[in-house]
Amino acid sequence: MTIGLFERRSRLRQKQVVSLIQEQLLPLVDENVSIHVYYDQGNRVEVYSRDTPNPNNVNNKKHPSARVIAKFPVEVIPPLLNNNVQFRVLIEGKEYIYRVGGSSGRNPIWAFRNSAKCVNCGIEGVEWRLCLGKDHHLSLKLHAANGRELTRDHIVPRSKYHLVYGTREGRDSWENSQVMCAKCNNNKSDTMPEGIQCWFDESTWGDDNWII
């Protein structure tokens, strides 16, 4: 069962979450790792797992570069944002955790709740990659067919948000987020969007004093 990227914004029913986990997530996980997907429904926690592999079959033990644990179709992850789902990956006896959903400010995936396309160049994401990075943390990133990463861009740059609104609260909100590919996001840097200006400067913004 596939739930379209643009169709679901509310919490899924348990049956739908179970289907996504069992039919579309777990079958795509690297056969050399053990993964447990936790779904918190009220006071009950459902656990869905792949079989723990034979440790003698695990390759790439030192993980010199980012290791792809799984690749998921683009439409699978956004429907889980409003649900308490987390991946727990066991590699060589160590557990790594990645939480899908949670606070919209802390989780950049919220930027993809309605779109998987770069607002600037139009390149579109096709798959999510759950990776174990060089820093030994799990990450979940969206990639286009050519391998380019799609990222969360802050419409009003984080470094200037407080100079526009007089507060830093809300700078990571999904309302201040849009999708950009890594290249366009890097080119944009901290450029302000057209039509928006700073009403404060660094010396006055905390005192509620306007610069105009």
Secondary structure, DSSP 8 states (H G I E B T S, - for coil): ----TTT--S---HHHHHHIIIIIIGGGB-TTSEEEEEEEETTEEEEEE-----GGG---TT--S-EEEEEEETTTSGGGTTSEEEEEEEETTEEEEEEESS-TTT-GGGGGSS--B-TTT--BEEEEEEEE-TTS-EEEEEEETTS-EEEEEESS-TTTHHHHHSSSTTTTSGGGEEEEEHHHHHHHTT---TT---S--TTTGGGT----
